[in-house]
Amino acid sequence: MDHSQLIRHIAKALVDNARNVSVKQISGVQTTVLELKVAKRMLGKS
């Protein structure tokens, strides 16, 4: 399992609607950024 799959798996377990989870991998020369998006209503939910 790569990092983006792991982040997606964890996020889907935490939100109410797993279909609204997306992870985008942006690779640079020396870094990789994983961008996580969830439904707006899930932001800050505890």
Buried (B, 14 or more C-beta within 10 A) or exposed (E): EEEBEEBBEEBBEEBEEEEBBEBEEEEEEEEEEBEEEBEEEBEEEE
